[in-house]
C-alpha cells in the first residue's frame, strides 16, 4: 500500500502539480507579451529607433523570462538550473549596443520558450486537472454519488444493485487514477525540467569559455599592474634616492678636497671623509644595478634591442645580438624577454666558461622567440628556486614557455617563446604601395 499510495503524501507531488497548473497562466502571459512586443517592434522598424528599441527590449525581456522560469523550477520542481553567462556589453555607441543585444542567444531562447509555453501550458494544465479530477472525484464518488440521480442511455433512472455497481466502478476507476496521478504528474514535470534546462540553462562549454576569458583578463590586469609597479619603483629610486646619493658623494668629495688643502688637517677626519666618500660611490653603483634589475630605463625608452646592447656592453663574455622584430612588442612581453636574456647572460658569465654568447630575437607564428646560445661547458638547468625557474613562472603567466638544452660539454641554448596578443599592433600594418 505504501508503494502504491506513498507518492500521494510527498510534498514533491503537489509542488509539481502546482508547477503544471501555473504553466497555463504564465504561458498565456509570456505568449501575449512576446507576440505583442515582436509584432510591435517589427511593425515600427520603419521608424528606426522606436522599432529597434522595442526589439532590443524584447530580447532583454527574454532573459527575464529565463530568470523567472529558473526560479520557479528551483522552488517547485526542486531543480537548480545554472544561469547562462551574463551578456557581454558591446563597444561604445548605440548601434554597437543594439547589435550586441540582438546577438544575445540567451535572450532569443527565452523568447522562444515564452512562445512554446502556451501549447505546453495548455497540455500540462489540461492533463493535470483531468487526472486529479478523475482520481479525487472517482474515489469520493461512493460518499456523494448516491444522492445524484443516474440515468442510462435510454434516460431510465438507475437504482438498486445497478446503481451500486455504478458507484463501485467509479470508485475503482478513481482509486486507479489516484495511484497513477503522481506518476503522470512526475512525467510531465520531467518534461518541463528538460525544457527549462535545454532552453534556459547555461551551457557548460559557454560557462567554461567565459570563465577562461575572465581569468585571462584578470591575469593580464595583474601582470600589467605588477609591471607598472616595477616601473614606478624604478623611477622613484632613480629620481629620488639615487640623486640624493650622488649629491652626497659630490659634497663628500668637495669636503675631502677642502680638508686636504687646509692648513691644519686631522688625518683621522680625512680618513673618515675618504671612507664615507668611497662608501657613497659604492652605494650609488649598487643602487644603479638595483634600478637596472627592477626595470632598466633604456628598455622603456629605446626598446629591447637597445637594452640588450647595454647588457652586452657590460658582459665579461662577448655577446652577438641580432633582433629582427617588425615593431616593439607589448610592454609586458618586452620586459619578460629582457629579463630572460639578462638572467641567461648572468648565468653564462658565472658558470659556463664560454667564449661567445649569441642572442637572437625574431617573430615565429605570432610568438616572440628569444634564443640565447653559448659555447660553454653545458650542464645548465631550471633549478627550483633559481633565477631561470622564476623566469619560467613569469613566462607561464603570459602563456609563454621557457626551454633549456644544455648537454654536458655544451653548447647551452635557452629558448623563450612569448605569444603576442592578437589585438596588439603586431605586426604593424603594411605600408601602402608607393
C-alpha positions as CSV (number, residue, x, y, z in Angstrom):
1,X,0.0,0.0,0.0
2,X,2.8,2.4,0.9
3,X,4.4,1.7,-2.5
4,X,1.1,2.4,-4.3
5,X,-0.2,5.4,-2.4
6,X,3.0,6.7,-0.9
7,X,3.6,9.3,-3.7
8,X,0.3,11.0,-2.7
9,X,1.8,12.1,0.6
10,X,5.0,13.5,-0.8
11,X,5.3,17.3,-1.0
12,X,7.1,17.0,-4.3
13,X,4.0,15.5,-6.0
14,X,1.9,18.5,-5.0
15,X,4.6,21.1,-5.8
16,X,5.0,19.6,-9.2
17,X,1.2,19.7,-9.7
18,X,1.3,23.4,-8.8
19,X,4.0,24.0,-11.3
20,X,1.9,22.3,-14.0
21,X,-1.1,24.3,-13.1
22,X,0.9,27.6,-13.3
23,X,2.2,26.7,-16.8
24,X,-1.1,27.8,-18.4
25,X,-1.5,31.3,-16.9
26,X,2.2,32.0,-17.3
27,X,2.2,30.6,-20.8
28,X,-0.7,32.9,-21.7
29,X,1.2,35.9,-20.2
30,X,4.5,35.1,-21.9
31,X,2.9,34.3,-25.2
32,X,0.9,37.5,-25.2
33,X,3.8,39.8,-24.2
34,X,6.3,38.2,-26.7
35,X,3.9,38.2,-29.7
36,X,2.8,41.7,-29.0
37,X,6.3,43.0,-28.4
38,X,7.8,41.4,-31.5
39,X,4.9,42.4,-33.7
40,X,5.0,46.0,-32.5
41,X,8.8,46.2,-32.8
42,X,8.8,44.7,-36.3
43,X,5.9,46.9,-37.4
44,X,7.7,50.1,-36.2
45,X,11.1,49.3,-37.8
46,X,10.4,51.9,-40.5
47,X,10.6,54.4,-37.6
48,X,14.0,53.1,-36.9
49,X,14.9,54.0,-33.3
50,X,11.5,53.1,-31.8
51,X,11.2,49.8,-33.6
52,X,14.8,48.8,-32.9
53,X,14.4,49.8,-29.2
54,X,11.3,47.7,-28.8
55,X,13.0,44.7,-30.4
56,X,16.1,45.1,-28.2
57,X,13.9,45.4,-25.2
58,X,12.1,42.1,-26.1
59,X,15.5,40.3,-26.4
60,X,16.4,41.6,-22.9
61,X,12.9,40.5,-21.7
62,X,13.8,37.0,-22.9
63,X,16.4,36.9,-20.2
64,X,13.7,38.0,-17.7
65,X,11.6,35.0,-18.8
66,X,14.5,32.7,-18.3
67,X,15.2,34.1,-14.8
68,X,11.6,33.7,-13.7
69,X,11.3,30.2,-15.0
70,X,14.6,29.1,-13.5
71,X,13.4,30.4,-10.1
72,X,10.0,28.7,-10.5
73,X,11.8,25.4,-11.3
74,X,14.0,25.8,-8.3
75,X,11.1,26.5,-6.0
76,X,8.5,23.9,-7.3
77,X,10.5,21.3,-9.2
78,X,13.5,21.2,-6.8
79,X,15.7,21.7,-9.9
80,X,18.6,24.1,-9.9
81,X,19.2,25.1,-13.5
82,X,22.5,27.1,-13.8
83,X,22.0,30.6,-15.3
84,X,23.7,31.2,-18.6
85,X,26.6,33.7,-18.8
86,X,25.8,37.3,-18.4
87,X,25.5,39.3,-21.6
88,X,28.8,40.8,-22.8
89,X,28.3,44.5,-23.4
90,X,29.2,45.7,-26.9
91,X,31.5,48.5,-27.8
92,X,30.5,52.1,-27.2
93,X,27.9,53.5,-29.4
94,X,24.1,53.0,-29.8
95,X,24.4,50.8,-32.9
96,X,27.1,48.6,-31.4
97,X,25.0,48.2,-28.2
98,X,22.0,47.2,-30.4
99,X,24.0,44.6,-32.3
100,X,25.3,43.2,-29.0
101,X,21.7,42.8,-27.6
102,X,20.2,41.4,-30.8
103,X,23.0,38.9,-31.0
104,X,22.3,37.6,-27.5
105,X,21.3,33.9,-28.0
106,X,20.1,33.6,-24.4
107,X,17.5,36.3,-24.8
108,X,16.2,34.7,-28.0
109,X,16.0,31.3,-26.3
110,X,13.9,33.0,-23.6
111,X,11.5,34.4,-26.1
112,X,11.2,31.1,-27.9
113,X,10.5,29.4,-24.6
114,X,7.8,32.1,-23.9
115,X,6.1,31.1,-27.2
116,X,6.3,27.4,-26.5
117,X,4.8,27.8,-23.0
118,X,1.3,28.4,-24.4
119,X,0.8,25.0,-26.0
120,X,2.9,23.3,-23.3
121,X,0.9,25.1,-20.6
122,X,-2.5,24.0,-22.2
123,X,-1.3,20.4,-22.3
124,X,0.1,20.3,-18.8
125,X,-2.9,22.2,-17.2
126,X,-5.5,20.0,-19.1
127,X,-3.8,16.7,-18.2
128,X,-3.2,17.7,-14.6
129,X,-6.7,18.9,-14.0
130,X,-8.3,15.9,-15.7
131,X,-6.1,13.3,-13.9
132,X,-6.7,14.8,-10.4
133,X,-10.4,15.4,-11.1
134,X,-11.0,11.8,-12.1
135,X,-8.9,10.5,-9.2
136,X,-10.4,12.6,-6.5
137,X,-14.0,12.6,-7.8
138,X,-14.0,8.9,-8.5
139,X,-12.5,7.9,-5.1
140,X,-15.1,10.1,-3.3
141,X,-18.0,9.1,-5.5
142,X,-19.5,6.5,-3.2
143,X,-19.9,9.2,-0.5
144,X,-21.9,11.5,-2.6
145,X,-22.9,9.7,-5.8
146,X,-26.0,8.0,-4.2
147,X,-27.6,11.4,-3.8
148,X,-27.3,12.1,-7.6
149,X,-29.9,10.7,-10.0
150,X,-28.3,8.4,-12.6
151,X,-29.8,7.7,-16.0
152,X,-28.9,5.1,-18.6
153,X,-28.7,5.6,-22.3
154,X,-32.5,5.4,-22.6
155,X,-33.0,8.0,-19.9
156,X,-34.2,5.4,-17.4
157,X,-33.4,6.1,-13.8
158,X,-30.7,3.7,-12.4
159,X,-31.3,2.4,-9.0
160,X,-30.8,-0.7,-6.8
161,X,-28.0,-3.0,-7.4
162,X,-27.2,-1.4,-10.8
163,X,-26.6,1.9,-9.2
164,X,-24.4,0.2,-6.5
165,X,-22.3,-1.3,-9.3
166,X,-22.0,2.0,-11.0
167,X,-20.8,3.6,-7.7
168,X,-18.3,0.7,-7.2
169,X,-16.9,1.0,-10.7
170,X,-16.4,4.7,-10.3
171,X,-14.6,4.2,-7.1
172,X,-12.3,1.6,-8.6
173,X,-11.5,4.0,-11.5
174,X,-10.9,6.7,-9.0
175,X,-8.5,4.6,-7.0
176,X,-6.6,3.6,-10.1
177,X,-6.3,7.2,-11.2
178,X,-5.2,8.1,-7.7
179,X,-2.3,5.7,-7.9
180,X,-1.4,6.8,-11.4
181,X,-1.8,10.6,-10.9
182,X,1.6,11.1,-9.1
183,X,3.4,9.3,-11.9
184,X,1.7,11.2,-14.7
185,X,2.4,14.5,-12.9
186,X,6.1,13.4,-12.4
187,X,6.4,12.6,-16.2
188,X,5.0,16.0,-17.2
189,X,7.3,17.7,-14.6
190,X,10.3,15.8,-16.0
191,X,9.4,17.2,-19.5
192,X,9.3,20.7,-18.0
193,X,12.6,20.2,-16.4
194,X,14.2,19.1,-19.7
195,X,12.7,22.0,-21.5
196,X,14.0,24.5,-18.9
197,X,17.4,23.0,-18.9
198,X,17.7,22.8,-22.6
199,X,16.4,26.3,-23.4
200,X,17.0,28.4,-20.3
201,X,20.1,26.8,-18.7
202,X,23.7,27.8,-19.1
203,X,25.8,25.8,-21.5
204,X,28.8,24.2,-19.6
205,X,31.0,25.0,-22.6
206,X,29.9,28.6,-22.8
207,X,30.3,29.0,-19.0
208,X,33.8,27.5,-19.1
209,X,34.7,29.7,-22.0
210,X,33.5,32.8,-20.1
211,X,35.4,31.7,-17.0
212,X,38.6,31.3,-19.1
213,X,38.1,34.7,-20.6
214,X,37.6,36.3,-17.2
215,X,40.7,34.6,-15.7
216,X,42.7,35.6,-18.7
217,X,41.6,39.3,-18.4
218,X,42.3,39.1,-14.6
219,X,45.8,37.6,-15.2
220,X,46.6,40.3,-17.9
221,X,45.5,43.0,-15.5
222,X,47.6,41.6,-12.7
223,X,50.7,41.4,-14.9
224,X,50.1,45.0,-16.1
225,X,49.8,46.2,-12.6
226,X,52.9,44.4,-11.4
227,X,54.9,45.8,-14.4
228,X,53.6,49.3,-13.7
229,X,54.6,49.0,-10.1
230,X,58.1,47.9,-11.0
231,X,58.4,50.9,-13.3
232,X,57.2,53.2,-10.5
233,X,59.8,51.8,-8.1
234,X,62.5,52.2,-10.7
235,X,61.5,55.9,-11.3
236,X,61.4,56.6,-7.6
237,X,64.8,55.1,-6.9
238,X,66.3,56.7,-10.0
239,X,64.9,60.2,-9.5
240,X,64.9,60.2,-5.7
241,X,67.3,58.1,-3.7
242,X,69.9,57.7,-6.4
243,X,70.0,61.5,-7.0
244,X,70.4,62.1,-3.2
245,X,73.3,59.7,-3.0
246,X,75.0,61.3,-6.0
247,X,74.7,64.7,-4.3
248,X,76.1,63.2,-1.1
249,X,79.1,61.8,-3.0
250,X,79.7,65.2,-4.6
251,X,79.5,67.0,-1.2
252,X,81.9,64.5,0.4
253,X,84.3,64.9,-2.5
254,X,84.3,68.6,-2.1
255,X,84.8,68.3,1.7
256,X,87.7,65.9,1.1
257,X,89.4,68.4,-1.2
258,X,89.0,71.2,1.3
259,X,90.4,69.1,4.1
260,X,93.4,68.1,2.0
261,X,94.2,71.8,1.1
262,X,93.7,73.2,4.7
263,X,96.4,74.4,6.9
264,X,95.7,72.1,9.8
265,X,94.4,68.7,8.8
266,X,93.4,65.9,11.2
267,X,94.4,62.7,9.5
268,X,91.6,60.8,11.3
269,X,89.0,63.2,9.9
270,X,90.4,62.9,6.4
271,X,90.2,59.1,6.7
272,X,86.6,59.2,7.8
273,X,85.7,61.5,4.9
274,X,87.5,59.4,2.4
275,X,85.8,56.3,3.7
276,X,82.4,58.0,3.6
277,X,83.1,59.2,0.0
278,X,84.1,55.7,-1.1
279,X,81.0,54.2,0.5
280,X,78.7,56.7,-1.1
281,X,80.1,55.9,-4.6
282,X,79.7,52.2,-4.0
283,X,76.1,52.8,-2.8
284,X,75.4,54.7,-6.0
285,X,76.8,51.9,-8.1
286,X,74.8,49.3,-6.1
287,X,71.7,51.4,-6.4
288,X,72.2,51.7,-10.2
289,X,72.5,48.0,-10.5
290,X,69.3,47.5,-8.4
291,X,67.4,50.0,-10.5
292,X,68.6,48.3,-13.7
293,X,67.5,45.0,-12.3
294,X,64.0,46.2,-11.5
295,X,63.3,47.7,-14.9
296,X,66.0,49.4,-17.0
297,X,65.2,52.9,-18.2
298,X,66.7,52.1,-21.6
299,X,64.2,49.3,-22.1
300,X,61.3,51.7,-21.7
301,X,62.9,54.5,-23.7
302,X,64.5,52.6,-26.6
303,X,63.2,49.1,-26.6
304,X,64.6,45.6,-26.4
305,X,67.4,45.8,-28.9
306,X,69.0,48.8,-27.2
307,X,68.5,47.3,-23.7
308,X,70.2,44.0,-24.8
309,X,73.0,46.0,-26.3
310,X,73.6,47.7,-22.9
311,X,73.7,44.2,-21.3
312,X,76.2,43.0,-23.9
313,X,78.4,46.0,-23.2
314,X,78.6,45.0,-19.5
315,X,79.0,41.3,-20.1
316,X,82.5,39.8,-19.5
317,X,81.8,37.4,-22.3
318,X,81.5,38.8,-25.9
319,X,77.9,38.9,-27.0
320,X,76.5,38.9,-30.5
321,X,72.9,40.1,-30.5
322,X,70.6,40.2,-33.5
323,X,66.9,41.2,-33.5
324,X,64.5,41.1,-36.4
325,X,61.3,42.5,-34.9
326,X,58.6,44.2,-37.0
327,X,57.8,46.6,-34.1
328,X,58.1,46.8,-30.4
329,X,56.1,44.1,-28.6
330,X,53.7,44.9,-25.7
331,X,55.5,46.2,-22.6
332,X,54.9,43.1,-20.5
333,X,56.2,40.8,-23.3
334,X,59.2,43.0,-23.9
335,X,60.0,43.2,-20.2
336,X,59.8,39.4,-19.8
337,X,62.0,38.8,-22.8
338,X,64.6,41.3,-21.5
339,X,64.9,39.6,-18.1
340,X,65.2,36.1,-19.7
341,X,68.2,37.5,-21.7
342,X,69.7,39.2,-18.7
343,X,69.4,36.1,-16.5
344,X,70.9,33.9,-19.2
345,X,73.8,36.2,-19.7
346,X,74.4,36.4,-16.0
347,X,74.4,32.6,-15.7
348,X,76.7,32.1,-18.6
349,X,79.2,34.6,-17.1
350,X,79.2,32.8,-13.8
351,X,79.1,29.2,-14.7
352,X,79.6,28.4,-18.4
353,X,83.2,29.3,-19.2
354,X,82.0,30.3,-22.6
355,X,83.9,32.4,-25.1
356,X,80.9,33.7,-27.1
357,X,77.2,34.2,-26.5
358,X,74.7,34.7,-29.3
359,X,71.3,36.3,-28.7
360,X,68.6,36.1,-31.4
361,X,65.1,37.6,-31.4
362,X,62.5,37.1,-34.1
363,X,58.8,36.5,-34.7
364,X,57.7,33.0,-35.4
365,X,54.0,32.1,-35.9
366,X,52.7,35.0,-33.8
367,X,55.2,34.4,-31.0
368,X,58.2,36.4,-29.9
369,X,61.0,33.8,-30.0
370,X,64.2,34.6,-28.0
371,X,67.2,32.2,-28.3
372,X,70.4,32.6,-26.2
373,X,73.2,30.2,-27.1
374,X,76.7,30.0,-25.5
375,X,79.6,27.7,-26.3
376,X,80.4,26.9,-22.7
377,X,80.6,23.6,-20.8
378,X,76.9,23.0,-20.6
379,X,75.0,21.3,-17.7
380,X,72.6,24.1,-17.1
381,X,69.0,23.5,-16.0
382,X,65.9,25.1,-14.4
383,X,66.6,24.5,-10.7
384,X,63.9,25.0,-8.2
385,X,64.2,28.5,-6.6
386,X,66.8,29.6,-9.2
387,X,66.6,32.6,-11.5
388,X,65.6,30.6,-14.5
389,X,62.8,28.9,-12.5
390,X,61.4,32.3,-11.6
391,X,61.6,33.4,-15.2
392,X,59.8,30.2,-16.4
393,X,57.0,31.0,-14.0
394,X,56.9,34.6,-15.2
395,X,56.6,33.4,-18.8
396,X,53.9,30.9,-17.9
397,X,51.9,33.8,-16.5
398,X,52.0,35.2,-20.0
399,X,51.1,31.8,-21.6
400,X,54.8,31.6,-22.8
401,X,57.3,28.8,-22.1
402,X,61.0,28.5,-21.4
403,X,63.1,25.6,-22.6
404,X,66.7,24.8,-22.0
405,X,69.0,22.4,-23.9
406,X,72.4,22.1,-22.2
407,X,74.1,18.7,-22.6
408,X,77.4,18.0,-20.8
409,X,80.2,19.7,-22.8
410,X,77.8,22.3,-24.3
411,X,76.6,24.2,-26.0
412,X,73.8,25.6,-23.9
413,X,70.6,27.0,-25.6
414,X,67.9,28.9,-23.7
415,X,64.7,29.3,-25.7
416,X,61.9,31.6,-24.7
417,X,58.6,31.9,-26.6
418,X,56.0,34.5,-25.7
419,X,52.7,35.0,-27.5
420,X,51.8,38.4,-28.7
421,X,48.1,39.4,-28.2
422,X,46.0,39.4,-31.4
423,X,44.7,42.9,-30.6
424,X,48.1,44.4,-30.3
425,X,49.8,46.3,-33.1
426,X,51.9,43.3,-34.0
427,X,52.9,43.1,-36.7
428,X,52.4,46.7,-37.9
429,X,50.1,47.3,-40.8
430,X,51.7,47.0,-44.2
431,X,52.8,50.3,-45.7
432,X,50.7,51.5,-48.7
433,X,52.2,51.0,-52.1
434,X,54.2,53.9,-53.4
